[in-house]
Amino acid sequence: MARDAVLSAPLTGDRQEMVINVRDAGGPVMQVTFDVEIEDLTSRSRSRDH
């Protein structure tokens, strides 16, 4: 699921968030949150000054 969310996200540098709620028969057990930021390194302007 995380891979599909990242692959479908636009390459805008915006942060994408995914939350997974884990439950069992007794109710909520945990919540897992992923924050992903995508940066396209190929579109950066490259300076010739090093």
N, C-alpha and C positions, 0 to 999 in steps of 0.2 A: 504494500500500500504506500509506504513512504517513497519508494522508488518511482512509482507511477505519479505520485503528487509532485515530485521534483521534476520529472520529465515533462509534465504537462504545464509547469509554471512558466510564465514569460521571463525572458532574460532581461529583466528591468532593474535588478538589484533590490527589488522589494523583498521583504521578509515574508516567507511562507510559514504558516503554523499548522501543525497537525496534532490533534489531541486524541488519544485512545483511552477510553474508559474501560477498565477491566472489572467484571462482576462475576460473582458466583451465585449459587442458590440463596445465600444469605444477604446479598446486596453488593454494594460497591466494595472493591478490594483495593484498587489503586487507580491513579490517573497518570499516564505517560504523555509528556508534551515534547514535541520536536519543533525547533525553530531552525529554518533553513534559509540562508541567504545565497542567492545565485549571482555570481559576477562573471561576465564574459570577458576573459583576459585577452581574447583575440581582437576585441574592438577598442582597446585602450590605445591612445596615441602614444607612440614611443618616442621619447626624447633621445636625440643623438648626443646630448651632453652627459657624460658619465663622470 
